[in-house]
Amino acid sequence: MIANLNFRSNPISPLKVTLLIETLISGQIVASIAEFPTFRVEADTQESAVQQLQLNFLERAKHIETIDWEVPLDSVEPAWMKYAGVFKDDPDFLEIMEEMRAERNSDDDSEVDPSYYS
C-alpha cells in the first residue's frame, strides 16, 4: 500500500541535458541524450544530427509532464533488515566473530604475501 505520497504537478522547467555525439565507422553521426537514452538520431553531419535530435526531443517534450515525488524513506525498510540479528544468540557465530576480531587486531602479518604489494 502506498501512503504519504506527496505528488505535485509541475510544468516543465528549463532542463540541462548532455548530448552525446558518436561517429560511426560508416561516417554517419549518432546524436543521443545521456539522460534520455531512448532519444537517438543518425545523420550525415553532426549539425544535422544535433538539430534533428533537438527537434524530436522538443516535440515529445510538449506531451511530457513532470511530477515531483517525495519518497518517504523512513517508511522503506532496507532488504537486509529482515536478516539483522538473525545470529545474535548463535554461540558458533559469536565464536567466529571473536576469531575474526582477534585476527583483525593482530599485528601478525605473516600471511601477507609481500610480492602482492610490489
MDTraj code that builds the backbone (N, CA, C; nanometers):
import mdtraj as md
import numpy as np

residues = "MET ILE ALA ASN LEU ASN PHE ARG SER ASN PRO ILE SER PRO LEU LYS VAL THR LEU LEU ILE GLU THR LEU ILE SER GLY GLN ILE VAL ALA SER ILE ALA GLU PHE PRO THR PHE ARG VAL GLU ALA ASP THR GLN GLU SER ALA VAL GLN GLN LEU GLN LEU ASN PHE LEU GLU ARG ALA LYS HIS ILE GLU THR ILE ASP TRP GLU VAL PRO LEU ASP SER VAL GLU PRO ALA TRP MET LYS TYR ALA GLY VAL PHE LYS ASP ASP PRO ASP PHE LEU GLU ILE MET GLU GLU MET ARG ALA GLU ARG ASN SER ASP ASP ASP SER GLU VAL ASP PRO SER TYR TYR SER".split()
xyz = np.array([
    [0.0843, -0.1173, 0.0000],
    [0.0000, 0.0000, 0.0000],
    [0.0893, 0.1243, 0.0000],
    [0.0586, 0.2204, -0.0849],
    [0.1339, 0.3442, -0.0921],
    [0.0663, 0.4459, -0.0019],
    [0.1447, 0.5031, 0.0874],
    [0.0888, 0.6018, 0.1794],
    [0.1821, 0.7213, 0.1890],
    [0.1274, 0.8342, 0.2273],
    [0.2038, 0.9569, 0.2495],
    [0.2859, 1.0001, 0.1286],
    [0.2300, 0.9853, 0.0094],
    [0.2996, 1.0315, -0.1090],
    [0.2477, 1.1703, -0.1434],
    [0.3398, 1.2622, -0.1618],
    [0.3028, 1.3981, -0.1953],
    [0.3335, 1.4233, -0.3423],
    [0.2320, 1.4133, -0.4274],
    [0.2510, 1.4386, -0.5688],
    [0.2161, 1.5830, -0.5985],
    [0.3005, 1.6466, -0.6759],
    [0.2783, 1.7851, -0.7138],
    [0.3152, 1.7966, -0.8609],
    [0.2193, 1.8380, -0.9420],
    [0.2435, 1.8507, -1.0848],
    [0.3124, 1.9824, -1.1140],
    [0.4117, 1.9783, -1.2013],
    [0.4860, 2.0990, -1.2377],
    [0.4916, 2.1115, -1.3889],
    [0.4864, 2.2341, -1.4389],
    [0.5164, 2.2497, -1.5808],
    [0.6649, 2.2216, -1.6000],
    [0.7028, 2.1857, -1.7204],
    [0.8438, 2.1570, -1.7469],
    [0.9240, 2.2853, -1.7335],
    [1.0249, 2.2819, -1.6523],
    [1.1134, 2.3964, -1.6335],
    [1.2383, 2.3737, -1.7174],
    [1.3230, 2.4757, -1.7307],
    [1.4449, 2.4557, -1.8108],
    [1.5212, 2.3309, -1.7638],
    [1.5670, 2.2568, -1.8591],
    [1.6312, 2.1292, -1.8310],
    [1.7650, 2.1248, -1.9035],
    [1.8691, 2.0932, -1.8314],
    [2.0013, 2.0822, -1.8924],
    [2.0308, 1.9345, -1.9130],
    [2.0630, 1.8977, -2.0378],
    [2.0949, 1.7592, -2.0706],
    [2.2304, 1.7532, -2.1394],
    [2.2835, 1.6337, -2.1495],
    [2.4132, 1.6128, -2.2127],
    [2.3922, 1.5406, -2.3454],
    [2.4341, 1.6054, -2.4538],
    [2.4256, 1.5425, -2.5848],
    [2.5525, 1.4609, -2.6089],
    [2.5338, 1.3394, -2.6551],
    [2.6459, 1.2516, -2.6872],
    [2.6561, 1.2426, -2.8392],
    [2.7741, 1.2683, -2.8926],
    [2.7971, 1.2643, -3.0367],
    [2.8967, 1.1528, -3.0656],
    [2.8590, 1.0631, -3.1559],
    [2.9450, 0.9498, -3.1893],
    [2.9563, 0.9397, -3.3415],
    [3.0763, 0.9202, -3.3903],
    [3.0979, 0.8988, -3.5332],
    [3.1121, 0.7488, -3.5571],
    [3.0248, 0.6944, -3.6390],
    [3.0281, 0.5521, -3.6701],
    [3.1343, 0.5235, -3.7759],
    [3.1729, 0.3978, -3.7892],
    [3.2709, 0.3578, -3.8896],
    [3.2231, 0.3972, -4.0292],
    [3.0924, 0.3932, -4.0487],
    [3.0344, 0.4274, -4.1789],
    [3.0440, 0.5762, -4.2099],
    [3.0799, 0.6567, -4.1091],
    [3.0864, 0.8011, -4.1271],
    [2.9608, 0.8716, -4.0798],
    [2.8544, 0.7955, -4.0533],
    [2.7312, 0.8528, -4.0006],
    [2.7576, 0.9069, -3.8599],
    [2.6822, 1.0080, -3.8221],
    [2.6935, 1.0675, -3.6896],
    [2.5710, 1.0269, -3.6083],
    [2.5953, 0.9801, -3.4875],
    [2.4867, 0.9452, -3.3969],
    [2.4834, 1.0506, -3.2860],
    [2.3666, 1.1077, -3.2644],
    [2.3475, 1.2012, -3.1539],
    [2.2438, 1.1404, -3.0609],
    [2.2714, 1.1471, -2.9330],
    [2.1772, 1.0959, -2.8330],
    [2.1839, 1.1832, -2.7094],
    [2.0905, 1.1595, -2.6185],
    [2.0841, 1.2368, -2.4942],
    [2.1151, 1.1409, -2.3801],
    [2.2200, 1.1693, -2.3063],
    [2.2651, 1.0789, -2.1999],
    [2.1546, 1.0518, -2.0979],
    [2.0817, 1.1541, -2.0612],
    [1.9781, 1.1397, -1.9582],
    [1.8511, 1.0729, -2.0113],
    [1.8357, 1.0673, -2.1434],
    [1.7188, 1.0059, -2.2067],
    [1.7678, 0.9134, -2.3185],
    [1.8143, 0.7937, -2.2854],
    [1.8792, 0.7075, -2.3840],
    [1.7898, 0.6647, -2.4998],
    [1.6589, 0.6791, -2.4878],
    [1.5716, 0.6403, -2.5990],
    [1.5741, 0.7424, -2.7118],
    [1.6273, 0.8598, -2.6863],
    [1.6402, 0.9620, -2.7901],
    [1.7738, 0.9424, -2.8605],
    [1.7669, 0.8963, -2.9858],
    [1.8887, 0.8674, -3.0621],
    [1.8601, 0.8958, -3.2080],
    [1.9513, 0.9654, -3.2744],
    [1.9336, 1.0043, -3.4142],
    [2.0629, 0.9774, -3.4897],
    [2.0506, 0.9275, -3.6130],
    [2.1659, 0.9126, -3.7025],
    [2.1484, 1.0095, -3.8181],
    [2.2568, 1.0749, -3.8579],
    [2.2532, 1.1690, -3.9690],
    [2.3895, 1.1729, -4.0370],
    [2.3943, 1.2467, -4.1483],
    [2.5194, 1.2568, -4.2248],
    [2.6207, 1.3512, -4.1607],
    [2.5708, 1.4545, -4.0884],
    [2.6610, 1.5519, -4.0271],
    [2.6250, 1.5705, -3.8802],
    [2.7210, 1.6219, -3.8051],
    [2.6961, 1.6473, -3.6636],
    [2.5864, 1.7514, -3.6462],
    [2.5922, 1.8582, -3.7244],
    [2.4929, 1.9645, -3.7133],
    [2.3528, 1.9107, -3.7398],
    [2.3405, 1.8276, -3.8433],
    [2.2110, 1.7701, -3.8789],
    [2.1606, 1.6765, -3.7687],
    [2.2494, 1.5951, -3.7150],
    [2.2116, 1.5009, -3.6086],
    [2.1650, 1.5753, -3.4844],
    [2.2395, 1.6776, -3.4451],
    [2.2030, 1.7545, -3.3251],
    [2.0700, 1.8261, -3.3476],
    [2.0534, 1.8874, -3.4639],
    [1.9301, 1.9606, -3.4930],
    [1.8097, 1.8659, -3.4924],
    [1.8239, 1.7504, -3.5547],
    [1.7157, 1.6526, -3.5594],
    [1.6834, 1.6000, -3.4198],
    [1.7853, 1.5733, -3.3412],
    [1.7663, 1.5256, -3.2042],
    [1.6924, 1.6294, -3.1208],
    [1.7350, 1.7545, -3.1317],
    [1.6702, 1.8616, -3.0558],
    [1.5239, 1.8770, -3.0954],
    [1.4968, 1.8742, -3.2255],
    [1.3579, 1.8868, -3.2719],
    [1.2717, 1.7716, -3.2218],
    [1.3234, 1.6491, -3.2309],
    [1.2491, 1.5317, -3.1824],
    [1.2199, 1.5427, -3.0328],
    [1.3223, 1.5830, -2.9585],
    [1.3047, 1.5935, -2.8141],
    [1.2033, 1.7023, -2.7789],
    [1.2150, 1.8180, -2.8414],
    [1.1225, 1.9286, -2.8123],
    [0.9797, 1.8926, -2.8506],
    [0.9614, 1.8201, -2.9593],
    [0.8263, 1.7783, -2.9984],
    [0.7672, 1.6841, -2.8945],
    [0.8461, 1.5908, -2.8504],
    [0.7974, 1.4963, -2.7487],
    [0.7770, 1.5648, -2.6141],
    [0.8613, 1.6610, -2.5823],
    [0.8517, 1.7309, -2.4535],
    [0.7194, 1.8064, -2.4398],
    [0.6564, 1.8395, -2.5510],
    [0.5256, 1.9078, -2.5458],
    [0.4209, 1.8220, -2.4757],
    [0.4419, 1.6918, -2.4757],
    [0.3441, 1.5985, -2.4201],
    [0.3902, 1.5375, -2.2873],
    [0.4964, 1.5926, -2.2333],
    [0.5525, 1.5388, -2.1092],
    [0.5216, 1.6324, -1.9936],
    [0.4863, 1.5749, -1.8808],
    [0.4625, 1.6498, -1.7587],
    [0.5541, 1.5929, -1.6509],
    [0.6093, 1.6778, -1.5686],
    [0.6932, 1.6290, -1.4602],
    [0.6116, 1.6232, -1.3315],
    [0.6437, 1.5273, -1.2493],
    [0.5770, 1.5125, -1.1199],
    [0.6849, 1.4943, -1.0148],
    [0.6844, 1.5782, -0.9134],
    [0.7760, 1.5619, -0.8006],
    [0.7164, 1.4591, -0.7065],
    [0.7992, 1.3702, -0.6598],
    [0.7554, 1.2697, -0.5648],
    [0.8551, 1.2646, -0.4516],
    [0.8103, 1.2965, -0.3340],
    [0.8950, 1.2906, -0.2150],
    [0.8816, 1.1513, -0.1556],
    [0.9849, 1.0714, -0.1714],
    [0.9814, 0.9329, -0.1261],
    [1.0011, 0.9300, 0.0249],
    [0.9072, 0.8727, 0.0971],
    [0.9191, 0.8660, 0.2432],
    [1.0142, 0.7532, 0.2836],
    [1.1448, 0.7810, 0.2791],
    [1.2443, 0.6773, 0.3043],
    [1.2370, 0.6176, 0.4441],
    [1.1842, 0.6932, 0.5387],
    [1.1753, 0.6388, 0.6741],
    [1.0754, 0.5233, 0.6821],
    [0.9863, 0.5106, 0.5841],
    [0.8904, 0.4004, 0.5850],
    [0.9346, 0.2837, 0.4975],
    [1.0504, 0.2970, 0.4318],
    [1.1012, 0.1912, 0.3454],
    [1.2078, 0.1142, 0.4220],
    [1.1804, -0.0126, 0.4462],
    [1.2766, -0.0946, 0.5197],
    [1.3783, -0.1535, 0.4227],
    [1.5077, -0.1380, 0.4509],
    [1.6089, -0.1980, 0.3635],
    [1.5913, -0.3495, 0.3558],
    [1.6210, -0.4082, 0.2412],
    [1.6016, -0.5519, 0.2192],
    [1.6802, -0.6361, 0.3193],
    [1.7978, -0.5888, 0.3594],
    [1.8814, -0.6672, 0.4505],
    [1.8285, -0.6664, 0.5934],
    [1.7363, -0.5750, 0.6243],
    [1.6904, -0.5590, 0.7622],
    [1.6246, -0.6855, 0.8170],
    [1.5593, -0.7653, 0.7326],
    [1.4937, -0.8861, 0.7823],
    [1.5949, -0.9883, 0.8348],
    [1.7227, -0.9717, 0.7976],
    [1.8271, -1.0638, 0.8440],
    [1.9067, -1.0081, 0.9624],
    [1.8820, -0.8838, 0.9971],
    [1.9562, -0.8222, 1.1075],
    [1.9291, -0.8976, 1.2376],
    [2.0343, -0.9363, 1.3046],
    [2.0221, -1.0024, 1.4347],
    [1.9897, -1.1498, 1.4280],
    [1.9874, -1.2088, 1.3101],
    [1.9485, -1.3478, 1.2979],
    [2.0458, -1.4412, 1.3724],
    [2.1728, -1.3997, 1.3875],
    [2.2713, -1.4840, 1.4553],
    [2.3035, -1.4361, 1.5970],
    [2.2253, -1.3440, 1.6504],
    [2.2617, -1.2823, 1.7777],
    [2.2751, -1.3810, 1.8943],
    [2.2002, -1.4910, 1.8938],
    [2.2080, -1.5875, 2.0040],
    [2.2784, -1.7168, 1.9635],
    [2.3466, -1.7166, 1.8494],
    [2.4140, -1.8364, 1.7998],
    [2.5565, -1.8401, 1.8560],
    [2.5877, -1.9365, 1.9441],
    [2.7203, -1.9413, 2.0058],
    [2.8321, -1.9664, 1.9036],
    [2.8034, -2.0411, 1.7985],
    [2.9051, -2.0656, 1.6956],
    [2.9396, -1.9362, 1.6232],
    [2.8388, -1.8566, 1.5941],
    [2.8627, -1.7308, 1.5253],
    [2.9421, -1.6355, 1.6148],
    [2.9110, -1.6323, 1.7422],
    [2.9851, -1.5467, 1.8357],
    [3.1325, -1.5868, 1.8401],
    [3.1590, -1.7175, 1.8379],
    [3.2973, -1.7658, 1.8377],
    [3.3698, -1.7222, 1.7092],
    [3.3032, -1.7347, 1.5952],
    [3.3618, -1.6926, 1.4673],
    [3.3914, -1.5437, 1.4700],
    [3.2995, -1.4643, 1.5219],
    [3.3188, -1.3199, 1.5288],
    [3.4382, -1.2840, 1.6171],
    [3.4547, -1.3545, 1.7279],
    [3.5681, -1.3297, 1.8162],
    [3.6999, -1.3615, 1.7463],
    [3.7031, -1.4711, 1.6707],
    [3.8244, -1.5073, 1.5965],
    [3.8562, -1.4026, 1.4902],
    [3.7548, -1.3560, 1.4205],
    [3.7755, -1.2526, 1.3184],
    [3.8273, -1.1236, 1.3825],
    [3.7690, -1.0877, 1.4952],
    [3.8108, -0.9652, 1.5641],
    [3.9564, -0.9773, 1.6104],
    [3.9934, -1.0941, 1.6613],
    [4.1309, -1.1162, 1.7074],
    [4.2287, -1.1078, 1.5907],
    [4.1940, -1.1671, 1.4750],
    [4.2813, -1.1595, 1.3579],
    [4.2937, -1.0164, 1.3077],
    [4.1847, -0.9439, 1.3092],
    [4.1855, -0.8058, 1.2619],
    [4.2740, -0.7176, 1.3495],
    [4.2741, -0.7435, 1.4775],
    [4.3515, -0.6618, 1.5719],
    [4.4939, -0.7132, 1.5922],
    [4.5294, -0.8224, 1.5274],
    [4.6617, -0.8814, 1.5418],
    [4.7654, -0.8017, 1.4629],
    [4.8870, -0.7973, 1.5171],
    [4.9981, -0.7324, 1.4475],
    [5.0729, -0.8321, 1.3587],
    [5.0261, -0.9556, 1.3546],
    [5.0923, -1.0600, 1.2777],
    [5.0556, -1.0468, 1.1304],
    [5.1557, -1.0181, 1.0465],
    [5.1299, -1.0060, 0.9025],
    [5.1974, -1.1199, 0.8258],
    [5.2170, -1.2324, 0.8912],
    [5.2887, -1.3436, 0.8302],
    [5.2122, -1.4051, 0.7126],
    [5.0822, -1.3872, 0.7052],
    [5.0062, -1.4435, 0.5942],
    [5.0018, -1.3503, 0.4739],
    [5.0569, -1.2315, 0.4864],
    [5.0560, -1.1361, 0.3769],
    [5.1719, -1.1653, 0.2836],
    [5.1424, -1.1809, 0.1563],
    [5.2451, -1.2065, 0.0557],
    [5.3012, -1.0710, 0.0105],
    [5.4270, -1.0385, 0.0475],
    [5.4846, -0.9078, 0.0143],
    [5.4922, -0.8827, -0.1361],
    [5.5024, -0.9867, -0.2177],
    [5.5103, -0.9683, -0.3632],
    [5.3792, -0.9121, -0.4184],
    [5.2722, -0.9299, -0.3466],
    [5.1427, -0.8776, -0.3895],
    [5.1423, -0.7246, -0.3943],
    [5.2200, -0.6626, -0.3092],
    [5.2222, -0.5164, -0.2985],
    [5.3385, -0.4503, -0.3709],
    [5.4219, -0.5292, -0.4398],
    [5.5362, -0.4656, -0.5067],
    [5.5135, -0.4487, -0.6537],
])
top = md.Topology()
chain = top.add_chain()
for i, resn in enumerate(residues, 1):
    res = top.add_residue(resn, chain, resSeq=i)
    for name in ("N", "CA", "C"):
        top.add_atom(name, md.element.get_by_symbol(name[0]), res)
traj = md.Trajectory(xyz[None], top)
